[in-house]
Amino acid sequence: MHLSVLQKELLDYLHPQANENFVDATVNGGGDALAILQKTKPNGKVLGIDWTPEVVERLRMKIRGTEWESRLILVGDNFAHLKKIVQRENFQEVAGVVLDLGLSSWHLENFPRGFSFQQKGELDMRYCPGEKLTAKEIINHWPREEIERILKDCGEERFHRRLAEEIIKARKVRSIERVPELVALIERVVPRKGKIHPATRTFQALRIAVNRELENLEKVLPQAIDILKPGGKLALITFQGLEDKIVKQFFREVQKQGQGMILTKKPATPSSLEKAKNPRSRSAKLRIIQKN
């Protein structure tokens, strides 16, 4: 089961009111969306967007025949197309936009996609199976310089040069197709440090590159501000420094230009209790800005 992160803090800041409309651009299992709908009865709506079609269908089945079915509008698409989606659905008077950038439990536990280094699936890592680029393609066909770049820029991997060299050597002998093959290679190159597995940063880097996560985040942020009504709020939950840096800089620029006001001088972070209940929440940061 996917657990929503920082939900109490999110609801406190958003403060949803009766009949208000919100966009959950990373709707996933619907935890945040349903919590918002509970607060916006009787007629408030949530436009829920997710790039993974299986996730959208699971949530559609979950709410079928319930009180939420008519108020949760589900769309399978990339949130980088946010403005077009909102216009297509004629979704107006948006009081808030939520983006939780964490990798869901569904993705981590769905081993055929190969998101987790603890699974045995193929090196896929696509959120949407309709996309062409896979982690396997990067590992086996991209030039060394590009592999180095994504390991460094998207994974902040200190051993990016040596790791890229070893990948090139290994793929000349045999194509690297599955998760355990890549993990074994990484473990030979990257020393273990504390509780962090040596493959953590590489798998993060590949997932980010395959799904253009940082590029899509940069695309969606100005769109989210545009679709908000005056006084509306944009909430971002990030889980790693690269995302948080983009969000923080964007919020500062919006405030500098007089378009909004940052409500979180310091990001909200999980309590020790939440981290104990949900260890995956430990690196989460919540930032919120209000449109002028």
C-alpha positions as CSV (number, residue, x, y, z in Angstrom):
1,M,0.0,0.0,0.0
2,H,1.3,3.5,-0.9
3,L,1.3,5.8,2.1
4,S,0.8,9.5,1.5
5,V,3.7,11.6,2.9
6,L,3.3,14.8,4.9
7,Q,-0.5,14.7,4.4
8,K,-1.4,16.5,7.6
9,E,1.0,19.3,6.8
10,L,-0.2,19.5,3.2
11,L,-3.9,19.8,4.3
12,D,-3.0,22.4,6.9
13,Y,-1.3,24.6,4.4
14,L,-3.8,24.1,1.5
15,H,-6.8,24.5,3.9
16,P,-9.3,23.1,1.4
17,Q,-12.8,24.6,1.7
18,A,-16.2,23.4,0.7
19,N,-16.7,23.3,-3.1
20,E,-13.2,24.3,-4.0
21,N,-11.4,22.6,-7.0
22,F,-7.9,21.2,-6.8
23,V,-5.4,19.4,-9.1
24,D,-3.4,16.5,-7.9
25,A,-0.9,16.1,-10.7
26,T,0.7,13.0,-9.2
27,V,-2.5,11.3,-8.0
28,N,-1.1,7.8,-7.6
29,G,-3.2,5.8,-5.2
30,G,-5.5,8.8,-4.5
31,G,-4.5,9.3,-0.8
32,D,-4.1,13.1,-1.0
33,A,-6.9,13.5,-3.6
34,L,-9.5,11.7,-1.5
35,A,-8.4,13.6,1.7
36,I,-8.9,16.9,-0.2
37,L,-12.3,15.7,-1.5
38,Q,-13.3,14.9,2.0
39,K,-12.7,18.6,2.9
40,T,-14.3,20.1,-0.2
41,K,-17.8,18.4,0.1
42,P,-20.3,18.6,-1.3
43,N,-19.3,19.8,-4.8
44,G,-15.5,20.3,-4.8
45,K,-13.6,18.4,-7.4
46,V,-10.1,17.1,-7.9
47,L,-8.5,16.6,-11.3
48,G,-6.1,13.6,-10.7
49,I,-3.3,13.1,-13.2
50,D,-0.8,10.2,-13.4
51,W,1.6,9.1,-16.1
52,T,1.3,5.4,-15.3
53,P,-1.8,4.0,-17.0
54,E,-2.0,1.0,-14.6
55,V,-2.0,3.3,-11.6
56,V,-4.9,5.4,-13.1
57,E,-6.9,2.3,-13.8
58,R,-6.4,0.9,-10.3
59,L,-7.6,4.1,-8.8
60,R,-10.5,4.2,-11.2
61,M,-11.6,0.8,-10.0
62,K,-11.0,1.8,-6.4
63,I,-13.5,4.7,-6.5
64,R,-16.1,3.0,-8.8
65,G,-19.5,3.1,-7.1
66,T,-18.3,5.3,-4.3
67,E,-19.2,8.9,-3.4
68,W,-15.8,10.0,-4.9
69,E,-16.5,8.8,-8.5
70,S,-18.3,11.9,-9.7
71,R,-15.8,14.3,-8.0
72,L,-12.5,12.7,-8.9
73,I,-11.6,13.2,-12.6
74,L,-8.8,10.9,-13.6
75,V,-6.5,11.5,-16.5
76,G,-3.6,9.3,-17.7
77,D,-0.9,11.8,-18.9
78,N,2.4,13.5,-18.1
79,F,2.0,16.4,-15.8
80,A,4.3,18.3,-18.1
81,H,1.1,18.8,-20.2
82,L,-0.7,20.3,-17.2
83,K,-2.2,23.4,-18.9
84,K,-3.5,21.5,-21.9
85,I,-5.0,18.8,-19.6
86,V,-6.8,21.5,-17.5
87,Q,-8.1,23.2,-20.6
88,R,-9.2,19.9,-22.2
89,E,-11.2,19.0,-19.1
90,N,-12.5,22.5,-18.7
91,F,-11.4,22.4,-15.1
92,Q,-11.7,26.0,-13.7
93,E,-11.2,28.0,-10.5
94,V,-8.3,25.9,-9.3
95,A,-7.6,26.6,-5.6
96,G,-4.5,24.4,-5.4
97,V,-2.1,22.2,-7.2
98,V,-0.3,19.3,-5.6
99,L,2.8,17.5,-6.9
100,D,4.2,14.6,-4.8
101,L,7.4,13.7,-6.6
102,G,8.1,10.5,-4.7
103,L,8.4,7.2,-6.4
104,S,5.3,5.2,-5.4
105,S,5.2,1.8,-3.7
106,W,3.5,0.5,-6.9
107,H,6.5,1.3,-9.0
108,L,9.0,0.0,-6.4
109,E,7.2,-3.3,-6.0
110,N,6.3,-3.9,-9.7
111,F,9.4,-5.8,-10.5
112,P,8.9,-6.2,-14.3
113,R,9.6,-2.4,-14.6
114,G,12.9,-2.6,-12.7
115,F,12.6,0.5,-10.6
116,S,14.1,-1.1,-7.5
117,F,17.6,-2.5,-7.2
118,Q,16.1,-5.1,-4.8
119,Q,14.0,-6.6,-7.6
120,K,14.9,-9.0,-10.4
121,G,13.1,-7.4,-13.4
122,E,14.4,-6.0,-16.6
123,L,16.1,-2.5,-16.8
124,D,13.0,-0.7,-18.0
125,M,12.1,2.2,-15.5
126,R,9.5,3.8,-17.7
127,Y,6.5,5.4,-15.9
128,C,4.5,5.0,-19.1
129,P,5.1,1.9,-21.1
130,G,4.2,3.8,-24.3
131,E,7.5,5.8,-24.1
132,K,10.5,4.5,-26.1
133,L,13.5,5.2,-23.9
134,T,14.4,2.5,-21.3
135,A,17.2,2.2,-18.7
136,K,18.4,-0.8,-20.7
137,E,18.8,1.4,-23.8
138,I,20.9,3.9,-21.8
139,I,23.1,1.3,-20.2
140,N,23.8,-0.6,-23.4
141,H,23.9,2.0,-26.2
142,W,24.6,5.5,-24.8
143,P,28.2,6.8,-25.1
144,R,30.4,6.7,-22.0
145,E,30.3,10.5,-21.7
146,E,26.5,10.6,-21.5
147,I,26.3,7.8,-18.9
148,E,28.9,9.7,-16.9
149,R,26.8,12.8,-17.1
150,I,23.6,11.3,-15.9
151,L,25.3,9.4,-13.1
152,K,26.8,12.7,-12.0
153,D,24.0,15.2,-12.7
154,C,20.9,13.0,-12.0
155,G,22.4,10.7,-9.3
156,E,25.1,12.8,-7.7
157,E,27.3,9.6,-7.9
158,R,30.9,10.3,-6.8
159,F,32.1,7.3,-8.7
160,H,30.5,8.3,-12.0
161,R,33.6,8.0,-14.2
162,R,34.8,4.6,-12.9
163,L,31.2,3.3,-13.0
164,A,30.7,4.4,-16.6
165,E,34.0,2.8,-17.6
166,E,32.9,-0.5,-16.0
167,I,29.5,-0.4,-17.7
168,I,31.2,0.1,-21.1
169,K,33.6,-2.8,-20.5
170,A,30.8,-5.1,-19.4
171,R,28.5,-4.4,-22.2
172,K,31.2,-5.2,-24.8
173,V,31.2,-8.7,-23.4
174,R,27.4,-9.1,-22.9
175,S,24.4,-6.9,-23.0
176,I,23.3,-5.7,-19.5
177,E,19.6,-6.6,-19.5
178,R,18.3,-7.2,-16.0
179,V,18.5,-5.5,-12.6
180,P,20.7,-8.0,-10.8
181,E,23.3,-7.8,-13.5
182,L,23.7,-4.0,-13.1
183,V,23.5,-4.2,-9.3
184,A,26.4,-6.7,-9.2
185,L,28.5,-4.5,-11.4
186,I,27.8,-1.4,-9.2
187,E,28.6,-3.3,-6.1
188,R,32.1,-4.1,-7.5
189,V,32.7,-0.4,-8.1
190,V,30.9,1.6,-5.5
191,P,31.8,1.1,-1.8
192,R,28.9,0.7,0.6
193,K,28.5,3.8,2.9
194,G,26.3,3.3,6.0
195,K,22.8,2.1,5.2
196,I,22.7,3.4,1.7
197,H,23.0,0.7,-0.9
198,P,25.7,1.3,-3.6
199,A,23.1,1.1,-6.4
200,T,20.8,3.8,-4.9
201,R,22.2,6.7,-6.8
202,T,22.6,4.9,-10.1
203,F,19.0,3.7,-10.1
204,Q,17.9,7.2,-9.2
205,A,19.9,8.7,-12.1
206,L,18.6,6.2,-14.6
207,R,15.0,6.7,-13.6
208,I,15.3,10.4,-13.8
209,A,16.9,10.2,-17.2
210,V,14.4,7.7,-18.6
211,N,11.4,9.8,-17.6
212,R,13.0,13.2,-18.1
213,E,11.9,14.0,-14.5
214,L,13.9,17.2,-14.0
215,E,12.9,18.6,-17.4
216,N,9.3,17.8,-16.8
217,L,9.4,19.4,-13.3
218,E,10.8,22.6,-14.9
219,K,8.0,22.6,-17.5
220,V,5.1,22.0,-15.0
221,L,6.0,24.7,-12.4
222,P,5.1,27.8,-14.5
223,Q,2.0,26.1,-15.8
224,A,0.8,25.3,-12.3
225,I,1.1,29.0,-11.3
226,D,-0.8,30.0,-14.5
227,I,-3.8,27.7,-13.8
228,L,-4.2,28.8,-10.2
229,K,-6.8,31.4,-9.3
230,P,-5.6,34.4,-7.3
231,G,-4.9,33.2,-3.8
232,G,-4.5,29.6,-5.0
233,K,-1.6,27.5,-3.7
234,L,1.0,25.3,-5.3
235,A,2.4,22.5,-3.1
236,L,5.5,20.4,-4.0
237,I,6.8,17.4,-2.1
238,T,10.3,16.5,-3.1
239,F,12.5,13.6,-2.1
240,Q,16.0,14.5,-3.3
241,G,18.2,17.6,-3.6
242,L,18.0,18.0,-7.4
243,E,14.2,18.4,-7.4
244,D,14.2,20.5,-4.3
245,K,16.8,22.9,-5.7
246,I,14.6,23.5,-8.9
247,V,11.5,24.1,-6.7
248,K,13.2,26.4,-4.3
249,Q,14.7,28.5,-7.1
250,F,11.4,28.7,-9.0
251,F,9.5,29.8,-5.8
252,R,12.1,32.5,-5.1
253,E,11.8,33.8,-8.7
254,V,8.0,33.9,-8.5
255,Q,8.1,35.8,-5.2
256,K,10.8,38.2,-6.6
257,Q,8.6,39.0,-9.6
258,G,5.6,39.7,-7.3
259,Q,3.6,36.8,-8.6
260,G,3.3,34.9,-5.3
261,M,4.3,34.6,-1.7
262,I,6.3,31.6,-0.3
263,L,4.4,30.2,2.7
264,T,7.1,27.8,3.8
265,K,10.2,29.8,4.8
266,K,11.7,26.4,5.7
267,P,10.3,23.3,4.1
268,A,8.0,21.1,6.2
269,T,9.6,17.7,6.9
270,P,8.2,14.4,8.4
271,S,7.9,13.9,12.1
272,S,10.0,11.2,13.8
273,L,6.7,9.3,14.1
274,E,6.0,9.5,10.4
275,K,9.5,8.4,9.5
276,A,9.2,5.5,11.8
277,K,5.9,4.4,10.3
278,N,7.1,5.1,6.7
279,P,10.9,5.0,6.3
280,R,10.5,6.1,2.6
281,S,9.3,9.5,3.9
282,R,12.6,10.4,5.6
283,S,13.9,12.7,2.9
284,A,10.6,14.4,2.0
285,K,10.3,18.2,1.9
286,L,7.1,20.1,1.5
287,R,7.2,23.6,0.0
288,I,4.2,25.8,-0.8
289,I,3.7,29.1,-2.5
290,Q,0.5,31.2,-2.8
291,K,-0.3,33.0,-6.0
292,N,-1.0,36.8,-5.7
